[in-house]
Amino acid sequence: MVSVKNKKEADSSQDSRLEVLKQKLEQEQAILEGKEYTLKQRRTKRSKEPKVRSKVESVKTEEPEETEEPEETEETDGEAESALKLISKKKVTEDIERVEDILKSSKQQQQTATTEKIPEKKNIGAKLKSYKELFEKIRAEIRKVVIGQQDAVTGMIRALIADGHVLVEGVPGIAKTTLIRTLAQTMACSFSRIQFTPDLLPTDIIGISTYQEGRGFYTLKGPIFSNFVLADEINRAPPKVQSALLEAMAERQATIAKESFPVPSPFFTMATQNPIENVGTYSLPEAQVDRFLFKIYMGYPDIDEEQQILRTNITIKKFDSFEINAPLDPDSIIKMQEDAKQIFVDKKVERYIVRLVDATRNPKKYGCTSGKYVEYGASPRGSIGLINASRADAMMKGQSYVTPHNVKTIAYDVLRHRVLLTYEGQAEGIKAETIIAEILKKVPVP
């Protein structure tokens, strides 16, 4: 909106300069016309004077040639001067016409731009309304298979719109795998599940370059080349395997032998961690955890939901028998992600996001008493995650702009794995959510 306003001011400033130039040219034209009129009077006067003088001199002498020579010279000079003036007048007239054409063209462009912006705003509103309806359809399709876990479902859709990845933590048997498989089905996307184990190799994920007689060397791509990838129990694999997955997440490509191959678009990864068992696990380095847009907790269902699970689960019915429809397709998802980037964020909201992240680094400056338990705060990637996720949340709610409420809604998912606690905080059982909650209270809302 600021750029549009600046463009309007620039256009109006240019038009005013053109109007001033037109006025100057018209003044110059008037001056030339006055000079031309004066020149004509002088020419008329000069043309009469030689005739009288020739009659008088013809009496005195019989050499009219000498008297006629000055007359021809004066007339020739006058005609040359008049021709130059006419050329100048013609040039001024052409300049005025050119300025008028420029002014006319500028006004037409402004009118065209104004008329084009009105339907564009209407189209954005219509798009957001249609997207909101699509999200409701997706939720309805997911509810056919996954009972409850609505916060996790919303978080997954939100991360997909923001073109990010999700790290899910929860106990076994709460439909983590079923959730992402169902989500991929509702969007007509390819799905791969990778079970991470201590003996897993990077080539098991990304693929290998192999040789076949008669065919030669060729590349056999791994399961990472899918739209939706489930990295189940990612903390069970060694760091070199984790790095192979995170390269695809960050760079959107995988390197096989000496050649890099792009992963399909859209590309969405959901990695899971089991918080119960620690034997035979490799904790994700903080630099790798930071590449996940969200960290989502999935808990137990309530009593009513669990009773419904008894009647509807994949042990009783096959997955295909749920007849899941696909309201979206891969191209629609990519278009949705691009439209989400156009959601407006005011500078005050941007400042609010930056101050929230700054409060994780300097909690004392904002009066956060729990700040003594913070070892490291969020990086600039946290700020980027907040603004992208806020846009996605606004789109899901049918808004064309981001509000501080959108920022607060997604703050926990974006920041909980980016706020690192001290040993004292871990010993006392302090949760990152406690610190984030205090930061949201202490940082002023615009």
LINLINWO-V71439 format. One record per residue. N is the residue number from 0. RES is the residue in one letter. PHI is phi as a letter, one per 40 degrees, with the letter a starting at -180 (NA if undefined). PSI is psi in whole degrees, 0 to 359 (999 if undefined). NEAR is the number of other ideal C-beta (glycine too) atoms within 8 Angstrom. Layout:
{{N	RES	PHI	PSI	NEAR} {N	RES	PHI	PSI	NEAR}}
//
This chain:
{{0	M	NA	326	5} {1	V	c	319	5} {2	S	c	321	6} {3	V	c	318	8} {4	K	c	315	8} {5	N	c	322	8} {6	K	c	317	8} {7	K	c	316	9} {8	E	c	320	8} {9	A	c	318	8} {10	D	c	316	11} {11	S	c	322	8} {12	S	c	320	8} {13	Q	c	319	9} {14	D	c	319	11} {15	S	c	321	8} {16	R	c	321	8} {17	L	c	322	12} {18	E	c	319	9} {19	V	c	317	8} {20	L	c	320	9} {21	K	c	317	12} {22	Q	c	318	8} {23	K	c	318	8} {24	L	c	320	12} {25	E	c	321	9} {26	Q	c	318	8} {27	E	c	323	9} {28	Q	c	318	12} {29	A	c	320	8} {30	I	c	317	8} {31	L	c	321	12} {32	E	c	322	9} {33	G	c	318	8} {34	K	c	322	9} {35	E	c	319	12} {36	Y	c	316	8} {37	T	c	321	8} {38	L	c	320	12} {39	K	c	319	9} {40	Q	c	318	8} {41	R	c	320	9} {42	R	c	318	11} {43	T	c	317	8} {44	K	c	317	8} {45	R	c	324	11} {46	S	c	334	9} {47	K	c	321	8} {48	E	c	316	8} {49	P	c	326	13} {50	K	c	315	8} {51	V	c	316	8} {52	R	c	325	9} {53	S	c	325	12} {54	K	c	319	8} {55	V	c	316	8} {56	E	c	336	10} {57	S	c	335	10} {58	V	c	321	5} {59	K	c	322	5} {60	T	a	160	6} {61	E	b	31	4} {62	E	b	83	6} {63	P	c	343	9} {64	E	c	321	6} {65	E	c	326	7} {66	T	c	333	13} {67	E	c	333	10} {68	E	c	311	8} {69	P	c	326	8} {70	E	c	316	10} {71	E	c	321	8} {72	T	c	316	8} {73	E	c	318	10} {74	E	c	322	11} {75	T	c	316	8} {76	D	c	319	8} {77	G	c	319	12} {78	E	c	322	8} {79	A	c	316	8} {80	E	c	319	9} {81	S	c	320	12} {82	A	c	319	8} {83	L	c	320	8} {84	K	c	320	12} {85	L	c	321	9} {86	I	c	317	8} {87	S	c	318	9} {88	K	c	319	12} {89	K	c	319	8} {90	K	c	317	8} {91	V	c	318	12} {92	T	c	317	9} {93	E	c	321	8} {94	D	c	319	9} {95	I	c	316	12} {96	E	c	321	8} {97	R	c	318	8} {98	V	c	319	12} {99	E	c	321	9} {100	D	c	319	8} {101	I	c	316	9} {102	L	c	317	12} {103	K	c	316	8} {104	S	c	320	8} {105	S	c	318	12} {106	K	c	321	9} {107	Q	c	321	8} {108	Q	c	319	9} {109	Q	c	317	10} {110	Q	c	320	8} {111	T	c	317	8} {112	A	c	321	8} {113	T	c	318	8} {114	T	c	331	8} {115	E	c	331	8} {116	K	c	329	9} {117	I	c	311	8} {118	P	c	332	8} {119	E	c	317	8} {120	K	c	320	8} {121	K	c	321	8} {122	N	c	321	8} {123	I	c	315	10} {124	G	c	318	9} {125	A	c	320	8} {126	K	c	313	9} {127	L	c	322	12} {128	K	c	318	9} {129	S	c	323	8} {130	Y	c	319	13} {131	K	c	319	11} {132	E	c	323	8} {133	L	c	320	10} {134	F	c	323	10} {135	E	c	322	8} {136	K	c	320	10} {137	I	c	316	14} {138	R	d	318	12} {139	A	c	321	8} {140	E	c	321	14} {141	I	c	325	13} {142	R	c	342	8} {143	K	c	331	9} {144	V	b	313	11} {145	V	c	120	11} {146	I	c	126	11} {147	G	g	207	8} {148	Q	f	39	12} {149	Q	c	326	7} {150	D	c	320	7} {151	A	c	320	11} {152	V	c	313	13} {153	T	c	318	10} {154	G	c	322	12} {155	M	c	315	14} {156	I	c	318	13} {157	R	c	317	15} {158	A	c	323	15} {159	L	c	318	13} {160	I	c	321	13} {161	A	c	1	14} {162	D	g	44	7} {163	G	b	188	12} {164	H	b	160	13} {165	V	b	137	16} {166	L	b	118	16} {167	V	b	133	14} {168	E	b	129	10} {169	G	a	163	10} {170	V	c	161	8} {171	P	c	150	5} {172	G	g	24	4} {173	I	b	22	11} {174	A	g	32	10} {175	K	c	311	12} {176	T	c	317	10} {177	T	c	326	10} {178	L	c	307	15} {179	I	c	328	13} {180	R	c	319	13} {181	T	c	320	14} {182	L	c	318	15} {183	A	c	324	12} {184	Q	c	322	11} {185	T	c	346	14} {186	M	b	13	16} {187	A	f	41	8} {188	C	b	156	12} {189	S	c	150	8} {190	F	b	137	13} {191	S	b	141	11} {192	R	b	129	10} {193	I	b	118	13} {194	Q	c	111	6} {195	F	c	132	12} {196	T	b	163	7} {197	P	c	333	7} {198	D	c	13	4} {199	L	c	143	10} {200	L	b	155	7} {201	P	d	325	9} {202	T	c	337	8} {203	D	c	341	8} {204	I	c	309	14} {205	I	c	334	12} {206	G	h	180	13} {207	I	b	163	9} {208	S	b	121	10} {209	T	b	172	8} {210	Y	b	138	6} {211	Q	b	134	7} {212	E	c	133	4} {213	G	g	341	4} {214	R	b	330	5} {215	G	g	200	6} {216	F	c	138	5} {217	Y	a	164	9} {218	T	b	130	11} {219	L	b	106	8} {220	K	c	148	10} {221	G	c	186	12} {222	P	c	351	9} {223	I	c	340	16} {224	F	c	65	11} {225	S	b	161	11} {226	N	c	315	13} {227	F	b	125	15} {228	V	b	129	16} {229	L	b	114	15} {230	A	c	90	11} {231	D	c	126	11} {232	E	f	60	9} {233	I	c	334	14} {234	N	c	1	11} {235	R	c	345	10} {236	A	c	153	11} {237	P	c	162	8} {238	P	d	326	7} {239	K	c	330	7} {240	V	c	319	14} {241	Q	c	321	13} {242	S	c	325	10} {243	A	c	319	13} {244	L	c	317	16} {245	L	c	336	10} {246	E	c	317	11} {247	A	c	323	16} {248	M	c	316	12} {249	A	c	316	7} {250	E	c	351	6} {251	R	f	39	9} {252	Q	a	162	10} {253	A	b	138	15} {254	T	b	119	10} {255	I	b	121	12} {256	A	f	244	7} {257	K	b	13	3} {258	E	b	141	8} {259	S	b	138	7} {260	F	b	132	11} {261	P	c	144	7} {262	V	c	158	11} {263	P	c	157	10} {264	S	b	135	9} {265	P	c	156	12} {266	F	b	121	11} {267	F	b	128	11} {268	T	b	131	12} {269	M	b	114	16} {270	A	b	141	13} {271	T	b	151	15} {272	Q	b	140	11} {273	N	c	114	10} {274	P	c	354	6} {275	I	c	306	5} {276	E	c	138	6} {277	N	b	348	3} {278	V	c	131	4} {279	G	g	24	5} {280	T	b	157	9} {281	Y	b	111	9} {282	S	c	138	5} {283	L	c	132	11} {284	P	c	150	7} {285	E	c	327	8} {286	A	c	330	6} {287	Q	c	322	10} {288	V	c	326	11} {289	D	c	342	11} {290	R	c	347	10} {291	F	c	132	13} {292	L	c	314	11} {293	F	b	151	15} {294	K	b	118	12} {295	I	b	137	13} {296	Y	c	134	7} {297	M	b	125	11} {298	G	b	191	5} {299	Y	c	149	6} {300	P	c	161	9} {301	D	c	181	7} {302	I	c	314	5} {303	D	c	319	6} {304	E	c	320	10} {305	E	c	326	11} {306	Q	c	323	8} {307	Q	c	327	9} {308	I	c	326	11} {309	L	c	327	7} {310	R	c	337	7} {311	T	b	102	9} {312	N	a	166	8} {313	I	c	358	8} {314	T	c	337	3} {315	I	c	318	6} {316	K	b	149	8} {317	K	c	156	5} {318	F	c	319	8} {319	D	c	337	5} {320	S	c	350	6} {321	F	c	348	8} {322	E	f	62	6} {323	I	c	127	10} {324	N	c	163	7} {325	A	b	93	10} {326	P	c	339	9} {327	L	b	168	11} {328	D	b	170	9} {329	P	d	318	12} {330	D	c	322	6} {331	S	c	324	9} {332	I	c	316	13} {333	I	c	318	10} {334	K	c	322	8} {335	M	c	319	12} {336	Q	c	322	13} {337	E	c	320	8} {338	D	c	327	11} {339	A	c	329	13} {340	K	c	343	7} {341	Q	c	357	7} {342	I	c	132	13} {343	F	c	137	8} {344	V	b	118	10} {345	D	c	155	9} {346	K	c	329	5} {347	K	c	322	7} {348	V	c	322	14} {349	E	d	316	10} {350	R	c	322	9} {351	Y	c	319	13} {352	I	c	315	13} {353	V	c	323	9} {354	R	c	326	11} {355	L	c	315	15} {356	V	c	321	15} {357	D	c	328	10} {358	A	c	333	15} {359	T	c	337	16} {360	R	c	324	9} {361	N	b	69	9} {362	P	c	332	15} {363	K	c	327	7} {364	K	c	334	7} {365	Y	b	8	12} {366	G	g	29	6} {367	C	c	114	12} {368	T	c	332	6} {369	S	c	2	11} {370	G	c	342	11} {371	K	c	344	9} {372	Y	c	1	11} {373	V	c	122	15} {374	E	c	309	6} {375	Y	b	143	7} {376	G	c	187	15} {377	A	c	149	11} {378	S	c	175	7} {379	P	d	336	6} {380	R	c	331	10} {381	G	c	320	15} {382	S	c	317	11} {383	I	c	318	8} {384	G	c	322	12} {385	L	c	316	16} {386	I	c	322	12} {387	N	c	317	13} {388	A	c	328	17} {389	S	c	320	15} {390	R	c	317	15} {391	A	c	320	14} {392	D	c	321	13} {393	A	c	319	14} {394	M	c	319	15} {395	M	c	334	13} {396	K	c	5	8} {397	G	g	22	8} {398	Q	c	147	11} {399	S	c	9	8} {400	Y	a	161	9} {401	V	b	136	15} {402	T	b	163	9} {403	P	d	332	9} {404	H	c	322	6} {405	N	c	320	13} {406	V	c	316	15} {407	K	c	325	8} {408	T	c	321	7} {409	I	b	1	15} {410	A	c	320	12} {411	Y	c	314	8} {412	D	c	327	12} {413	V	c	325	13} {414	L	b	342	16} {415	R	c	330	11} {416	H	c	4	10} {417	R	b	349	13} {418	V	c	110	14} {419	L	c	132	8} {420	L	c	155	11} {421	T	c	170	9} {422	Y	c	326	5} {423	E	c	316	8} {424	G	c	320	12} {425	Q	c	321	9} {426	A	c	326	6} {427	E	c	1	7} {428	G	g	26	5} {429	I	c	136	11} {430	K	c	149	6} {431	A	c	328	11} {432	E	c	327	8} {433	T	c	317	9} {434	I	c	318	18} {435	I	c	320	14} {436	A	c	319	8} {437	E	c	322	11} {438	I	c	318	14} {439	L	c	332	10} {440	K	c	324	6} {441	K	c	327	9} {442	V	c	124	11} {443	P	c	141	4} {444	V	c	131	5} {445	P	c	999	8}}
//
